[in-house]
Amino acid sequence: MSGSNVNQLEVLAQIGDLDVRLDQISHHVGHLPEREIRAGIEAELQALASEARALDGQIADLERQQRRHEDEVALIEAKRAHNSERLYESHLTSPKEAEALTAEAASLGRRQTEIEDQILDLMEQLEPLGEARAGLGQRQSAAAERIEAVDAAIGEAESEAGRERDEVLGQRATLAAMADPGHVSVYEARRAEARGAPVLGRLIGTTCSACHLEVPSVDYERITRLDPDELAECPQCGALLVR
Ligand SMILES: [Zn+2]
């Protein structure tokens, strides 16, 4: 398709427009608002997890105390059962021994009540902690669900951008097949060095569209006398001028 019937610089300008479009697609995908939202939820999840760890530690500590007290109560109960057995087997017990056993039974009973009060106290402390932990768990799963939704949105935006990129790349390949390979390589080399600065400009009247400056009349006359397919630079910004 390349030949004198195609305006080579116009083809280059269209390739340039498509490259700008490709940059826009990459920028769009790289700066989706969902990524910031996701980072926010992740920070929230981390805060919730450390809150949960602290709470779990507190709960485990109180539960350990409760188990210790319960074990002690079991021991006391066993001892009390053993004592009353001995007490009722009165033929084996002297009155003095019986008195001692009764006194011990009373003391064990007091001790048991004391520990059972402590257990009740621990259970009272545990109840709100358990509720707080359940609440945290709900907030954690809600945040995880939100991350999933955001990930789905990011995935959708990425595949949409991928489709668009493929389409633009297809158009670009068609144009590149029509373009002067020498022009394309000059353009691509400049574009690689320019890091986003425009390397193509249109001559609109006597003004360069890349730098918006007027091309001095001497240069303007020289450029307009060139072969239409010959590359020319804006004397102000160095952009390749499409005319
Ligand atoms: Zn310029």
Residues whose N, C-alpha, C, O or C-beta is under 5 A from the ligand:
A	BS01	ZN	G201 C208 A210 C211 C234 Q236 C237 G238 A239
